[in-house]
Amino acid sequence: MSDADHDINLTGQFRPPNHRQSVQVLTCCVIGFICFLGAYMRIPVLPLLASSIGAGTAQIGLINAAFMLSAGILAVPSGLLSDRIGIRPVLITGLALMSCASLIIPFCYTPLLLGAVYLVFGMGLSAFTPTMMSSVARVVPRSHVGRAYSWYTTAVYLAMTFGPASGGWFGKALGIREVFFVSGGLIVAALVAVLSLLPREEEQPHDEHAEEVPSGILSNRRLLAALVGTLGGCFGFGMFISFLPLHARALGLNVGQIGVIFAAQALVNVLLRIPFGHLSDRVDRGLMSGIGLVLCAHAVGAVGLAHGMGTLLVCACVLGAGMGIGFTALSALVVVVMPPRQRGLGLGLYNSCIYLGMMLSSATMGMVIKAADFATGFFTAGAVTFVLTVLFSYIYRDTMLSLAGKDQ
């Protein structure tokens, strides 16, 4: 039985979003796009700024690690806090922290100070990401969560795609430090949009017919399955973004060709989000997640066997397809298997698994590559993703069979 089937059994029929709810989803998409556009402008220029103030390669790595660590670890308490005090206060706090950090970074002249401010930026992002996802889920009926998330994540991934390119352009036109003023200004604009456009908590619709699910995290096996799948998929993706440039350079590709490979992956990912988001509301989200994760596993494993631009492009496109299919369904699955008052916590755990999966891959697969070669490293990462996908499918199927038995 699919999650969509559960919605039909409990509510009697699907309730399509009204005009007001559709406008609110669009507002969330615009806010997410502006915020992530500003946030991702920093990616190509931060290492250059750090290097210009005396940071070495190891220190630059630590600065980025501190950001990812804070963004990953603090996503859970941020999501939990949004369940307790409401979505707006946490969103406002997160955007305020990010904007202040962006505007302070140009005045950092030591690696230690830059790392500390960047840590604050990660704290802000950890507050914004799961909370905005909770806001999207709160707007629409459960039967339409998949398509709502597909639109929102499409906006976010477009920002992630254009952000680094915009940062590089502004860096060339204005200067490295000035990029962070533009970044901070965009995030301030997102903050103003939250204050003026997002409704207050009591004005937002509630899903009165939410499915009854376990309130305890450990007893909610479908949530655990979704988190295992997310961890596995992001382990493979972390391998791709961390080590593909080195593998491609060893094969003789230049920086421009490497950029095209990343762009292909991102483009396929974005293009598939909306159609498969709509589909995820009509079919078993667990099945769709599993298919997407299997594609991710095979794509990552095959990267190490690629010997040129053409084969790497194919792998990148398959990986983008896997992420567009799998993660659209996984994010919606997290929402529908959590009680409404614990969705922030569930989405915080989901975002933590994203960062944790990428961090684990970056931290461990470099040693595998050093001990063996790129082919072994990518195959190992693909195998880890595949094993965790099998574990996800087992936990999810076992839980759905138990639920079906109780319904009979």
Secondary structure, 3 states (H helix, E strand, C coil): CCHHHHHHHHHCCCCCCCHHHHHHHHHHHHHHHHHHHHHHCCCCCHHHHHHHCCCCHHHHHHHHHHHHHHHHHCHHHHHHHHHHHCHHHHHHHHHHHHHHHHHHHHHCCCHHHHHHHHHHHHHHHHHHHHHHHHHHHHHCCHHHHHHHHHHHHHHHHHHHHHHHHHHHHHHHHCCHHHHHHHHHHHHHHHHHHHHHHCCCHHHCCCCCCCCCCCCCCCCCHHHHHHHHHHHHHHHHHHHHHHHHHHHHHHCCCCHHHHHHHHHHHHHHHHHHHHHHHHHHCCCCHHHHHHHHHHHHHHHHHHHCCCCCHHHHHHHHHHHHHHHHHHHHHHHHHHHHCCCHHHHHHHHHHHHHHHHHHHHHHHHHHHHHHHHCCHHHHHHHHHHHHHHHHHHHHHHHHHHHHHHHHHHC
